[in-house]
Amino acid sequence: METRPWTSGEPTRSPFVLPSGLRGRLAGCFMFWTNRQDEVVALLGVRPGEDVLEVGYGPGAMIRRLAGTPAGRVCGVDPSPEMRKMARRHALRADLRLGTAADTGFGDAEFDCVVSVNNVGIWPDLGAGLDELRRVTRPGGRVVIASHGGRRSTMLARRLALPDDKLDRIAHELCRRFSGVTRRDLSDLTTFTAHRR
Ligand SMILES: C[S@@+](CC[C@H](N)C(=O)[O-])C[C@H]1O[C@@H](n2cnc3c(N)ncnc32)[C@H](O)[C@@H]1O
């Protein structure tokens, strides 16, 4: 499988970008154990009964944590069948589907909270992804987008951090679609929180 992330414009077959086959499963194991998600769960602050969607769930580290919150529904979309198999093991009750940021397959305004960790930089079309995230978020709901970086406390976060011009573009495109856009630098992740009017 090949894709062309908006951040580079170059085609890639990296197993971390679109995991498939044995390399994809190995990449999934690596991501499961190394990608940190706890600070994002705290930032999300899921309230009892809220419906939550994760975009690009990968091997399921965040889905597993979301299943431990008082959320109503926990749903996810990711284009990789390999990742779906891995993520399902961690949260049997979560509704995990194949799909992309630009085409989640969910209905209008289904979610109180939409989160995406470490994949905004690999979407082929940033604007199309954000349009879709806005569409599936309820008025008054929030979107949290996180990517490697933050205060860069690990070598991995330093290596994979998005450059400032790409972070500025994400902030700009979010401001065009949402209100109250706030950037926070966590230990290893740069996050943007945005609210749907
Ligand atoms: C680097 S992994 C991150 C996985 C997980 N969120 C984490 O932090 O461990 C990127 C994930 O994004 C998924 N992905 C690739 N293209 C995507 C797209 N256009 N929309 C949503 N997810 C995508 C991949 O299948 C992969 O599971």
The ligand as an ORCA input file, in Angstrom:
! r2SCAN-3c Opt
* xyz 0 1
  C       2.123      6.276     13.039
  S       0.642      5.299     13.190
  C      -0.041      5.936     14.704
  C      -0.988      5.000     15.337
  C      -1.529      5.426     16.730
  N      -2.397      6.572     16.640
  C      -0.420      5.688     17.694
  O      -0.170      6.835     18.084
  O       0.210      4.702     18.091
  C      -0.372      5.968     11.945
  C      -1.725      5.303     11.785
  O      -2.522      6.150     10.937
  C      -3.206      5.342     10.008
  N      -3.475      6.137      8.805
  C      -2.783      6.211      7.632
  N      -3.373      7.029      6.774
  C      -4.480      7.504      7.394
  C      -5.534      8.378      7.010
  N      -5.548      8.957      5.799
  N      -6.526      8.612      7.879
  C      -6.523      8.043      9.118
  N      -5.546      7.207      9.555
  C      -4.552      6.947      8.692
  C      -2.274      4.161      9.761
  O      -2.970      3.025      9.259
  C      -1.674      3.946     11.132
  O      -2.426      3.019     11.888
*
